Amino acid sequence: MNAPLPADTVRAPATHGWSAVFALSLCVATLIASEFMPVSLLTPIAGDLHLSEGTAGQAIAVSGIFAVLTSLFIARATAGIDRRRVLLALTIVMLVSGIVVALAPDFTVLMIGRAMIGVVIGGFWSMSGAIVMRLVPADSVPRALAVLNGGNALATTIAAPLGSFLGQYIGWRGAFFAVVPLAAITFAWQWWVLPAMPSPRNERKPSALGVLRRRHAPQGMLAVTLLFMGQFALFTYLRPFLETVTKVPISLLSLILALMGGAGLIGSALIGMVLTRHLRRALIVMPAALGVIAIALIAAGHAAPPTAALLILWGMIATAAPVGWWTWLSRTLPEDAEAGGGLMVAVIQLAITLGAAGSGVLFDHLGYAASFAAAAALLLLSAAVGALGAADIASPR
């Protein structure tokens, strides 16, 4: 069975198609760096703007809220507008956001700048799957999505330490302004290589929530929810776990986290080849493997060598797993990839919040074992539900 492509699909030339994918990967890296930059700069931001660190932390929360709202409505709101223009407009908003945050005189302006980056996050990620489907042949979509996720993995790994490093020498405002030239380079590259991607104005398309009426979509979205809840139920509390249970020094802790990031880049590089032939199996095996690792960490968490090895393996699988579900989206909902992408972004953002918050309650009151056991249960359940959501997946053309 072949997956049909959207009726308005316009393929880019092969060379420009892949150049556009790499341009989008740079856009992802810049975007994710902008999103997570405040993590390591909360203290200087709070001091400069005369805020508590908790209030300054809302700079992270507000971007997530606007990402969810944008992801649910951008496909319909921009119906009829060439997707090339939409992507370029979002890149300009990212650039302006960096300037607004860097020059923010008070909390209100800071929140406006962070809300702008939330709009870009929601808009870009909700359209990314559909855009990639129009840039490369169907059988290359998993590899292209892996390249896109490589930019995500790289930025996630370096954003916090880079922000801390830049903040030390050029201040938190300089750190945020450093995103601006990257955004400008991204805009120029996309302007040069992105093909026209028309979007029919009058074509009836489902809303993001309307996608749930499609066959296997509810099961797939539930599996994605459980996957991200499980991932962030564990990942969010790795540092206190390593400090209080494994009792590693800060230098070794930083090394373990860096190795996890490096393993994630390797996972992103390899997963595309796996998904081309074994998508359904990967959607079941990856969350199941993460669940087993979570259980193993409970048993071996007091010893540094096995803990480090397990976390490196976690980094490789956890970074690759989202690529699997974006590939599932491209094959299960090829004609509704934008609406489906919007729903998936909203689901992921909600799942991250619920997973981190719920696990935090368990971590504080019952300890790491309860928190990690809950993560394992969510991940194993994701594997079971994923078997249903990934049933009868169409093969790439």
N, C-alpha and C positions, 0 to 999 in steps of 0.2 A: 504494500500500500504506500503510495507516494503522498507526501504532505503538500497540499496546494499552497501556492504563494498568493499574497494579496494581489487583487486584480490590478492595482495601480502600481505594482512593483516596476521600478526602473533600475536595471543593473548598472553598476559602475564598471568601467573597464577593469580587467583583472588587476593590473598594477595599481591603478588609482584606488580600487576597492580596498586592497590591503594597506595602502598608504593612509587611507581614511580611517581604517581600523586602528592603526598605530597613533594617528592624530587623536582619535577618541580615547585611546588608552592614556595619552598624556593629559587629556582633559580630565579623565577620571582621577589620575594621580594628583593633579592640581586641586580638584574638587575635594577629594578626601583629605588632603593635607589641610585645606581651609577648614573643613568640618571639625577635625580633631586637634587643630592647633591650640584651642583654648585649654585643653587638658593640662598641658605643662606650663601654662601662662596665667592661671587663675590668680595666683598670689600677686604678681605685679599689676595685673589688670585691676584687681580689687583695691590695691593700695593707691594707684594713680587716680581712679575714679571715685575713691572714698566709699567703697562698697564692702559688704561682708563677702567672704569667699563663697558662701552659699548663694548669695544674690548674683555674684559674678558667674556662678555655675549655670544660671539660667540662660547664658549665652549658648550653651550646648543644647539645652532642652528646647529653646524656641526654634532652633533650626530643624529639630525633629518634628515639631508640630507642623510647621509650614511645609516640610517635605511630605508628610502624610496628606495634608489638604491638597497640595498641588498634584500629587500623584493620582489622586482620585478624579480630578476634574480637567487636567490639562489636555487629554486627548480630544474631548468634546469642545473645550474652549478654543482650541487651535485648529479645529476642523477646517479644511480648505486652504490652510497655509502650508506652503512648501516646508518639509521637515528640515531641509538645509537652513532655511531662514530661522526656524525655531531654535535649532541647535546653536546657530551663531548668536541669536539674541540672548539665549541662556548664558553663553560664554561671556558676553558683554556684561550681563548682570553679575556674573561671578567676579569679573574685573572691578566693577563699580563697588561691589560689596567689600572687596579688599581695601579699597580707598576709604570707604565710609567707616569701616571698623578702625583702620589705622589712624584716622583723624577724629574719631569720636570724642566729643568733649564731655559727654555724660552718658548715663545708663540708657536713656531713651534712644539716642542715636546708635549706640552699640547694639541694642536689640533690633533696630531697623536693619542695620548691616547684616546681622546674623539671620534675620528673617529672610533677607534676600538670598543668602547662601542656601537656606532651606528650600526656597522655591527652585533653585537650580538643581539641588539634590533630587527632589521629587520629580521635576520635569525630565532631567537627563536620564535617571535610572528607569523611569517608567517607559521611556521610548527606546532605551538602548537595545533591547532584544529585537524590536521591530526594525530599527535602523540597521543593525548588523545583518539581518536577513536580506536587506536590500543592497548590501555592499559586497557580499561574497556569495559564491554558489552554496546551495543547500547543504552539501556534504562537508563544507568548510565552516559552517556556522559554529559547531562546538569549539573548533580551534580559535576562531575569531573571538568568541566569548571568553575563552581562556586568556587570550591576549589582553582583552579588556579588563578581566579580573586581575591580571598581573599588575596593571597599574594601580588597582585597588590594594592589592597585597603589599606592593612596595610602599605606597603612601601610608598605609596603616602602620607599617613597621617603623618608618622613619619620622612620621609627623610629630609625635610627642618629643622624642629626643632632639630632633632638629629645631623644633620650636623653643625648647629649653636652651639649646646652644645659641641660637640667634638672639633670643631674649636677653641672654647674659651679656652680649656684646653690642647689640644695636637696639635693645629695648623691645618690649612687647609690640609697640606700634611698628617698629621696623620689621619685626618678624612677620606681622600680617601684611605689611606693604610688599614684602618679598614675593608674595603670591601674584602681585599685579603684573610684573613682567612675564611671569610664566603664563598667566592668563592671556596676555597679549600675543605671545608666541603661539599658544594653542589656537587663538582666534585666527591668526594669519595662516597657520597650517591647514585648519579646517576650511577656511575661505578658498584656499588653493586646490584642495583635493576632494572636498565633498561634492558629489553630483547633485543635480536637481532631484528632489524626491517629492513629487506632487502628492497632495492629499485631497481627494474628492470632498467637496463641501456637502453635497446632497446625499452621499451614500449613507444608508442607515447602518449604524454601528452600535453595539451594546455599550452601556455604561460600564464602568469598572466593576460595580457590583452585579450588573447584568451578566457578566461573564460566568458567574457561578451557575447559571442555567445550562452551561455547556457540559457535555459528558466528561466525566472524570475530573472536571475542574474543582469541585468542592473537596474531593479527596486529596488532590494535589496541593491545594492551598492549605489544607489542614496539615498535611505532611510538612510543608514549608514552615508553617507556624511552629509546629513541635520541634523541628530541626533548630530553628533560631532560638527558641526558648531554651532548649537544652544546651546549645552552644554557649549562650551568654549567662545561663545559670552557673556554669562552671568557669568560663573564661574571665568574667568580671571579677572573680575573687581569687584569681591565681596568685596575685602578689601577697595578700595576707596568708594564703595557704603556704606559699613557699617560705615566707618569713617566720611563721609561727609553728608550722608542722614539720616541714622539711628542714627548716632552720638554716637556710643558705645565706651566706653573706651577700651584701648588696651587689658586689662585683659579679658574683656567680649568678645572682638573680637576673641581672642585666644581660649577661651572656646567654642564659637560657631563653629569655624572651627574644633576643636577637636571633638565636638559632631557630626558634619557632617561626619567626618572620622569614628567614632564609628558606626553611623547609616549605613554607607556604608558597614562595615563588617557584620552587621546584614542583610542588603539587599542581600549581596553575599551568606550568609548562607541559606537564605530562597528561593532565586530565583530558585535554581535547582529543587525543588519540584514543583514549579509552571510551569516551562518550560516543564517538562515531560508530562504534560497533556494539557497545554493551551498555547503553544508556539505562535501561530498566534495571539491570543487575547493579549498576553503580548507585542508583538512587536508593536501593535497598541496603547494599553493603556498606556504603560510607557512613550513614548515621548509626548503623549497627556497630561498626568498628569504633566510632566515637563513644558509644554507650559502653562498650567493653573497656575502653581506655579509662573512662570515668570510674568504673568499678575497680579497675586495677590501681588507679591512683589512691583510692581509699585504702587498699591493702598495702601498697608499697610506698605511700607518700612520705614516710619517715626517713627513707633512704634517698640521698641525692642522685646517685647514678641511674637507678631505674626510673625515678621520677623525671629526670631530664630526658631520658630516652623516650618515655611515654609522651611527654609534652612536645617533643620534636615531631613525633609521629602524628600527634594531635594537630599540630600546625600544618603539616602537609595535607591531611585529609580535610580539616575544617575549612581551609582556604579554598580547596577545590570543590567542596560540596555545593556551594551556591551556583557554580557554573553548570552543574548537572541539572538543577531545577530551571535555570534560564534556558537551557537547551530543551528541556521538557516543554517549556512554554512555547518555544519556537515550533515544535512539532505537534503539540496538542491543540494550540490555538493560533495557527499560522495566519488566519484572516482577522483575528482579533488580538494581535500581539501587543498593540499599544494599550488597549483597555486592560488586557490581562497583565501587562507590565505595571500599569498603574496600581492595580489591585495587589500585585505581589509586593511592590514597594511599601504600600500601606501595611500589609500583613507583616512584613519583615520588621518595620519600625515598631509596630505594636508588640510583636513577639519579643524583640530585644528588651523593650521596656518591662514587659510582664516577667520575662525570664530573670532579668537582673534583679527586679524588685522582690519577686517571690523568693528567689534563692537567698537574697540578702537577709530576709526575715529568718529563714532556716539557719543560715550561717551564724547569725547573732544569737539565736536562742537554743539551737540544737547542735551547732558545730559543723565543721566542714564535711563530715561523713554524710550527714543528712542532706546537705546542700548538693554534694556531688552525686548522691544516690538519686535525688530528684532529677538531676540533669541526665543521669543514665536512663532513668525510666522514660523521660521525655524523648530521648534520642532513639531508644529501642522502639517506642511507640511510633515515632516518625518513620522508622524502617518498615513497620507493619502496615501503616496507612499508606506509605509510599508505594507499596506493592499493588495497592488498589488504584491509586492515582496514576501510576505509570503503566497500567494495563493497556494493551492494544496501541502502543505508541507507533505513530507513523514513521516509516523509514525515510531518510533524506533522499531527495531526488538526485 
